Amino acid sequence: MSNRSLILILLIVLSGCSVVNTGKTRLTYTSLVSVADIGEMRKHNLSNNDFSVKRADVVLKVNGDEQKFITSFKYKIPGIWLISMKSNTGIEAARAFITADTVLINDRLHKKIYYGKSNTFEEKYGIAVKTIPVLMGDFIEADRKIDNSINCIEGVDKEVAQFENFRVEYLISCRENKILRSKIIHLDKDTIRVNYYKTKKDGNNKYPTKIIFTDSEANNIMEIKIRDMDFNNIDKIDFIPGKGYEKVLLK
């Protein structure tokens, strides 16, 4: 996976949680958590409300080389995102607008605007937009009733969500009722492992303040530290394409 591919994925990952609840993708669950527990985790999903991450620090390590970014992003129900990536000096490198089926990215450094469908990322990078909530610690929804069976072993449960082309595996703390780590396994693509740390609660909102992503070989690592979040007075989201930018179709 190239450095540039990871940066494009990073723009999508940093969006937090897409609106999975309205999708028609069918999941098959091997359920080891009660409906009550699932409901409790779902209650704390970030995508339940509008929010803004005013600042998050990102460290990207690719085969030993390290890059640092500053990012901010806004989310508006029912699944509209605006993401900004800046260098440590405060210069904006890219801005992305994301909906359930569309991606627009202003690459300010190269004067290009990338555009395309969200499913392009699944086909090219092995990251389905449907799994983005998992990457940020949300519990992904199913479109059918989950069984009530519980199977806690040494204080943890395992939950598996099977999609058509990939599956998501969760490790859930029984005592704290939160996801400790997850794994996204896609045929013919890198497996993405996600670990969540230092959960913070703001009213009814609960989120990890540190997230680490690794690929199958642990050659590529992303560490995100959320510094400042706001759940009130989220402004309207608008995307203004770069004037005179070269248009590049994501395919």
C-alpha positions as a LaTeX table, in Angstrom:
\begin{tabular}{lrrr}
\hline
Residue & $x$ (\AA) & $y$ (\AA) & $z$ (\AA) \\
\hline
Met1 & 0.00 & 0.00 & 0.00 \\
Ser2 & 1.51 & 3.29 & $-1.09$ \\
Asn3 & 2.04 & 6.34 & 1.06 \\
Arg4 & $-0.42$ & 8.30 & $-1.09$ \\
Ser5 & $-3.05$ & 5.54 & $-0.78$ \\
Leu6 & $-2.79$ & 5.66 & 2.98 \\
Ile7 & $-3.22$ & 9.43 & 3.01 \\
Leu8 & $-6.38$ & 9.11 & 0.90 \\
Ile9 & $-7.66$ & 6.43 & 3.25 \\
Leu10 & $-6.75$ & 8.66 & 6.17 \\
Leu11 & $-9.05$ & 11.37 & 4.84 \\
Ile12 & $-11.93$ & 8.89 & 4.87 \\
Val13 & $-11.04$ & 7.29 & 8.20 \\
Leu14 & $-10.89$ & 10.64 & 9.96 \\
Ser15 & $-14.50$ & 11.29 & 9.06 \\
Gly16 & $-15.53$ & 9.21 & 11.99 \\
Cys17 & $-18.74$ & 7.36 & 11.30 \\
Ser18 & $-20.82$ & 7.17 & 8.14 \\
Val19 & $-24.56$ & 6.70 & 8.16 \\
Val20 & $-24.76$ & 2.92 & 8.12 \\
Asn21 & $-28.18$ & 2.72 & 9.75 \\
Thr22 & $-30.01$ & 3.61 & 6.54 \\
Gly23 & $-28.11$ & 1.15 & 4.35 \\
Lys24 & $-29.57$ & $-2.06$ & 2.99 \\
Thr25 & $-26.42$ & $-4.18$ & 3.24 \\
Arg26 & $-27.29$ & $-7.40$ & 5.02 \\
Leu27 & $-25.05$ & $-8.60$ & 7.85 \\
Thr28 & $-24.78$ & $-12.06$ & 9.32 \\
Tyr29 & $-23.93$ & $-12.01$ & 13.03 \\
Thr30 & $-22.45$ & $-14.64$ & 15.27 \\
Ser31 & $-23.79$ & $-12.88$ & 18.36 \\
Leu32 & $-22.07$ & $-13.27$ & 21.71 \\
Val33 & $-23.45$ & $-10.11$ & 23.33 \\
Ser34 & $-26.96$ & $-9.51$ & 24.67 \\
Val35 & $-29.34$ & $-7.12$ & 22.92 \\
Ala36 & $-29.25$ & $-4.90$ & 26.02 \\
Asp37 & $-25.47$ & $-4.61$ & 25.83 \\
Ile38 & $-25.56$ & $-3.93$ & 22.10 \\
Gly39 & $-28.11$ & $-1.21$ & 22.76 \\
Glu40 & $-25.85$ & 0.36 & 25.36 \\
Met41 & $-22.92$ & 0.49 & 22.95 \\
Arg42 & $-25.13$ & 1.81 & 20.17 \\
Lys43 & $-26.35$ & 4.58 & 22.48 \\
His44 & $-22.80$ & 5.97 & 22.65 \\
Asn45 & $-22.13$ & 5.89 & 18.89 \\
Leu46 & $-20.72$ & 9.22 & 17.75 \\
Ser47 & $-22.92$ & 9.10 & 14.64 \\
Asn48 & $-26.05$ & 9.49 & 16.76 \\
Asn49 & $-25.52$ & 13.27 & 16.84 \\
Asp50 & $-23.81$ & 16.13 & 15.05 \\
Phe51 & $-20.27$ & 16.74 & 16.27 \\
Ser52 & $-17.03$ & 18.48 & 15.47 \\
Val53 & $-13.46$ & 17.39 & 16.13 \\
Lys54 & $-11.70$ & 20.71 & 16.41 \\
Arg55 & $-8.28$ & 19.11 & 16.53 \\
Ala56 & $-6.76$ & 15.66 & 16.22 \\
Asp57 & $-3.03$ & 14.94 & 15.89 \\
Val58 & $-2.09$ & 12.22 & 13.43 \\
Val59 & 1.18 & 10.32 & 13.10 \\
Leu60 & 1.56 & 8.21 & 9.96 \\
Lys61 & 4.39 & 5.66 & 9.82 \\
Val62 & 5.10 & 3.93 & 6.52 \\
Asn63 & 7.99 & 1.44 & 6.48 \\
Gly64 & 9.79 & 3.42 & 9.16 \\
Asp65 & 9.22 & 6.88 & 7.67 \\
Glu66 & 7.08 & 9.19 & 9.80 \\
Gln67 & 4.77 & 12.05 & 8.85 \\
Lys68 & 2.69 & 14.22 & 11.18 \\
Phe69 & $-0.58$ & 15.99 & 10.44 \\
Ile70 & $-3.20$ & 18.07 & 12.19 \\
Thr71 & $-6.80$ & 17.42 & 11.27 \\
Ser72 & $-10.26$ & 18.71 & 12.07 \\
Phe73 & $-13.66$ & 17.56 & 10.84 \\
Lys74 & $-17.39$ & 18.10 & 11.16 \\
Tyr75 & $-20.24$ & 15.62 & 11.00 \\
Lys76 & $-23.89$ & 16.41 & 10.31 \\
Ile77 & $-26.75$ & 13.93 & 10.43 \\
Pro78 & $-27.66$ & 12.05 & 8.25 \\
Gly79 & $-24.05$ & 11.44 & 7.18 \\
Ile80 & $-22.39$ & 14.58 & 5.79 \\
Trp81 & $-18.72$ & 15.20 & 6.54 \\
Leu82 & $-16.17$ & 17.95 & 6.02 \\
Ile83 & $-12.54$ & 17.12 & 6.83 \\
Ser84 & $-9.47$ & 19.33 & 6.83 \\
Met85 & $-5.86$ & 18.14 & 6.97 \\
Lys86 & $-3.05$ & 20.55 & 7.79 \\
Ser87 & 0.69 & 20.37 & 8.20 \\
Asn88 & 2.19 & 21.06 & 11.61 \\
Thr89 & 2.79 & 24.62 & 10.44 \\
Gly90 & $-0.96$ & 25.10 & 9.92 \\
Ile91 & $-1.00$ & 25.02 & 6.10 \\
Glu92 & $-4.05$ & 23.12 & 4.79 \\
Ala93 & $-3.00$ & 20.26 & 2.52 \\
Ala94 & $-6.39$ & 18.77 & 1.72 \\
Arg95 & $-10.09$ & 19.11 & 2.40 \\
Ala96 & $-12.64$ & 16.33 & 1.90 \\
Phe97 & $-16.42$ & 16.23 & 1.60 \\
Ile98 & $-18.07$ & 12.85 & 2.14 \\
Thr99 & $-21.63$ & 11.56 & 1.96 \\
Ala100 & $-23.00$ & 8.02 & 1.90 \\
Asp101 & $-22.22$ & 7.67 & $-1.82$ \\
Thr102 & $-19.90$ & 10.55 & $-2.80$ \\
Val103 & $-16.32$ & 11.59 & $-2.10$ \\
Leu104 & $-14.80$ & 14.96 & $-3.06$ \\
Ile105 & $-11.22$ & 15.82 & $-2.08$ \\
Asn106 & $-9.48$ & 19.16 & $-2.65$ \\
Asp107 & $-5.74$ & 18.45 & $-2.92$ \\
Arg108 & $-4.45$ & 21.97 & $-2.30$ \\
Leu109 & $-0.78$ & 21.03 & $-2.61$ \\
His110 & $-1.16$ & 19.69 & $-6.16$ \\
Lys111 & $-4.17$ & 21.79 & $-7.23$ \\
Lys112 & $-6.33$ & 18.75 & $-7.94$ \\
Ile113 & $-9.86$ & 17.77 & $-6.99$ \\
Tyr114 & $-10.55$ & 14.05 & $-6.66$ \\
Tyr115 & $-14.13$ & 12.92 & $-7.08$ \\
Gly116 & $-15.92$ & 9.60 & $-7.19$ \\
Lys117 & $-18.18$ & 7.13 & $-5.46$ \\
Ser118 & $-17.58$ & 5.92 & $-1.94$ \\
Asn119 & $-17.45$ & 2.27 & $-3.02$ \\
Thr120 & $-14.26$ & 3.09 & $-4.94$ \\
Phe121 & $-12.37$ & 2.94 & $-1.64$ \\
Glu122 & $-13.58$ & $-0.57$ & $-0.96$ \\
Glu123 & $-12.62$ & $-1.77$ & $-4.43$ \\
Lys124 & $-9.21$ & $-0.08$ & $-4.51$ \\
Tyr125 & $-8.07$ & 0.09 & $-0.88$ \\
Gly126 & $-10.13$ & $-2.56$ & 0.90 \\
Ile127 & $-11.82$ & 0.00 & 3.15 \\
Ala128 & $-15.60$ & $-0.02$ & 2.79 \\
Val129 & $-17.35$ & 3.17 & 3.82 \\
Lys130 & $-19.75$ & 0.96 & 5.78 \\
Thr131 & $-16.91$ & 0.02 & 8.14 \\
Ile132 & $-15.82$ & 3.57 & 9.00 \\
Pro133 & $-17.89$ & 3.65 & 12.21 \\
Val134 & $-15.91$ & 0.63 & 13.40 \\
Leu135 & $-12.65$ & 2.45 & 12.78 \\
Met136 & $-13.68$ & 5.19 & 15.18 \\
Gly137 & $-15.14$ & 2.92 & 17.84 \\
Asp138 & $-18.84$ & 2.90 & 16.92 \\
Phe139 & $-20.75$ & $-0.38$ & 16.89 \\
Ile140 & $-21.96$ & $-1.14$ & 13.38 \\
Glu141 & $-25.70$ & $-1.93$ & 13.04 \\
Ala142 & $-27.34$ & $-4.98$ & 11.54 \\
Asp143 & $-30.62$ & $-4.95$ & 9.63 \\
Arg144 & $-31.96$ & $-7.97$ & 11.47 \\
Lys145 & $-32.49$ & $-8.87$ & 15.11 \\
Ile146 & $-29.41$ & $-9.97$ & 17.05 \\
Asp147 & $-29.63$ & $-13.11$ & 19.20 \\
Asn148 & $-29.60$ & $-12.77$ & 22.99 \\
Ser149 & $-26.87$ & $-15.31$ & 23.69 \\
Ile150 & $-23.88$ & $-14.31$ & 25.86 \\
Asn151 & $-20.52$ & $-16.01$ & 25.99 \\
Cys152 & $-18.03$ & $-14.11$ & 28.15 \\
Ile153 & $-14.65$ & $-15.79$ & 28.39 \\
Glu154 & $-12.13$ & $-14.21$ & 30.75 \\
Gly155 & $-14.11$ & $-10.96$ & 30.74 \\
Val156 & $-14.45$ & $-10.47$ & 26.97 \\
Asp157 & $-16.93$ & $-11.26$ & 24.20 \\
Lys158 & $-16.27$ & $-11.73$ & 20.51 \\
Glu159 & $-18.64$ & $-10.45$ & 17.84 \\
Val160 & $-18.38$ & $-11.19$ & 14.10 \\
Ala161 & $-20.19$ & $-9.26$ & 11.35 \\
Gln162 & $-20.03$ & $-10.97$ & 7.95 \\
Phe163 & $-20.52$ & $-8.86$ & 4.82 \\
Glu164 & $-20.50$ & $-10.10$ & 1.24 \\
Asn165 & $-16.82$ & $-9.37$ & 0.59 \\
Phe166 & $-15.37$ & $-8.84$ & 4.05 \\
Arg167 & $-16.01$ & $-9.34$ & 7.73 \\
Val168 & $-15.52$ & $-7.33$ & 10.91 \\
Glu169 & $-14.37$ & $-8.92$ & 14.17 \\
Tyr170 & $-14.83$ & $-7.16$ & 17.51 \\
Leu171 & $-13.33$ & $-7.84$ & 20.92 \\
Ile172 & $-15.65$ & $-6.37$ & 23.58 \\
Ser173 & $-15.04$ & $-5.82$ & 27.28 \\
Cys174 & $-17.90$ & $-7.39$ & 29.29 \\
Arg175 & $-17.22$ & $-5.26$ & 32.36 \\
Glu176 & $-16.87$ & $-1.92$ & 30.59 \\
Asn177 & $-19.28$ & $-2.74$ & 27.73 \\
Lys178 & $-17.02$ & $-1.18$ & 25.10 \\
Ile179 & $-15.05$ & $-2.32$ & 22.07 \\
Leu180 & $-11.40$ & $-2.90$ & 22.92 \\
Arg181 & $-10.22$ & $-3.65$ & 19.40 \\
Ser182 & $-11.55$ & $-4.62$ & 16.01 \\
Lys183 & $-10.30$ & $-6.19$ & 12.82 \\
Ile184 & $-11.52$ & $-5.65$ & 9.25 \\
Ile185 & $-10.72$ & $-8.60$ & 6.99 \\
His186 & $-11.20$ & $-8.13$ & 3.25 \\
Leu187 & $-10.51$ & $-10.69$ & 0.53 \\
Asp188 & $-7.31$ & $-9.91$ & $-1.40$ \\
Lys189 & $-6.66$ & $-6.74$ & 0.66 \\
Asp190 & $-4.71$ & $-5.86$ & 3.79 \\
Thr191 & $-6.34$ & $-6.69$ & 7.11 \\
Ile192 & $-6.82$ & $-3.52$ & 9.16 \\
Arg193 & $-6.42$ & $-3.84$ & 12.93 \\
Val194 & $-7.78$ & $-1.08$ & 15.16 \\
Asn195 & $-7.06$ & $-0.56$ & 18.87 \\
Tyr196 & $-8.91$ & 1.98 & 21.00 \\
Tyr197 & $-7.51$ & 3.69 & 24.11 \\
Lys198 & $-8.38$ & 6.29 & 26.75 \\
Thr199 & $-12.15$ & 6.49 & 26.40 \\
Lys200 & $-13.65$ & 9.87 & 27.30 \\
Lys201 & $-17.26$ & 10.67 & 28.14 \\
Asp202 & $-18.97$ & 13.96 & 27.36 \\
Gly203 & $-22.60$ & 13.77 & 28.49 \\
Asn204 & $-24.09$ & 10.82 & 26.62 \\
Asn205 & $-21.19$ & 10.79 & 24.15 \\
Lys206 & $-18.37$ & 8.32 & 24.64 \\
Tyr207 & $-15.35$ & 8.09 & 22.35 \\
Pro208 & $-11.73$ & 6.89 & 22.31 \\
Thr209 & $-9.19$ & 9.70 & 22.42 \\
Lys210 & $-6.41$ & 7.54 & 21.01 \\
Ile211 & $-6.79$ & 5.14 & 18.06 \\
Ile212 & $-4.06$ & 3.07 & 16.42 \\
Phe213 & $-4.46$ & 1.43 & 13.00 \\
Thr214 & $-2.06$ & $-1.21$ & 11.66 \\
Asp215 & $-2.04$ & $-3.26$ & 8.48 \\
Ser216 & $-1.44$ & $-6.99$ & 8.13 \\
Glu217 & 2.35 & $-6.77$ & 8.26 \\
Ala218 & 2.48 & $-3.85$ & 10.72 \\
Asn219 & 4.53 & $-1.90$ & 8.15 \\
Asn220 & 1.99 & 0.92 & 8.03 \\
Ile221 & 0.74 & 2.45 & 11.27 \\
Met222 & $-1.55$ & 5.40 & 11.92 \\
Glu223 & $-1.98$ & 6.91 & 15.38 \\
Ile224 & $-4.75$ & 9.42 & 15.97 \\
Lys225 & $-5.03$ & 11.49 & 19.15 \\
Ile226 & $-8.26$ & 13.45 & 19.51 \\
Arg227 & $-7.49$ & 16.67 & 21.38 \\
Asp228 & $-10.70$ & 18.68 & 21.26 \\
Met229 & $-14.31$ & 17.72 & 20.46 \\
Asp230 & $-17.52$ & 19.74 & 20.38 \\
Phe231 & $-21.06$ & 18.35 & 20.35 \\
Asn232 & $-22.87$ & 21.71 & 20.27 \\
Asn233 & $-23.60$ & 24.38 & 17.68 \\
Ile234 & $-22.27$ & 22.51 & 14.65 \\
Asp235 & $-22.36$ & 24.81 & 11.62 \\
Lys236 & $-23.79$ & 23.95 & 8.22 \\
Ile237 & $-21.39$ & 21.98 & 6.06 \\
Asp238 & $-20.46$ & 23.38 & 2.64 \\
Phe239 & $-17.78$ & 22.21 & 0.19 \\
Ile240 & $-16.24$ & 24.69 & $-2.25$ \\
Pro241 & $-14.16$ & 23.01 & $-5.00$ \\
Gly242 & $-10.77$ & 24.53 & $-5.69$ \\
Lys243 & $-11.02$ & 27.08 & $-8.48$ \\
Gly244 & $-9.14$ & 25.96 & $-11.59$ \\
Tyr245 & $-8.13$ & 22.64 & $-10.03$ \\
Glu246 & $-7.53$ & 19.63 & $-12.27$ \\
Lys247 & $-10.36$ & 17.11 & $-11.88$ \\
Val248 & $-9.31$ & 13.52 & $-11.23$ \\
Leu249 & $-11.79$ & 10.65 & $-11.14$ \\
Leu250 & $-11.19$ & 8.12 & $-8.36$ \\
Lys251 & $-11.20$ & 4.72 & $-10.04$ \\
\hline
\end{tabular}
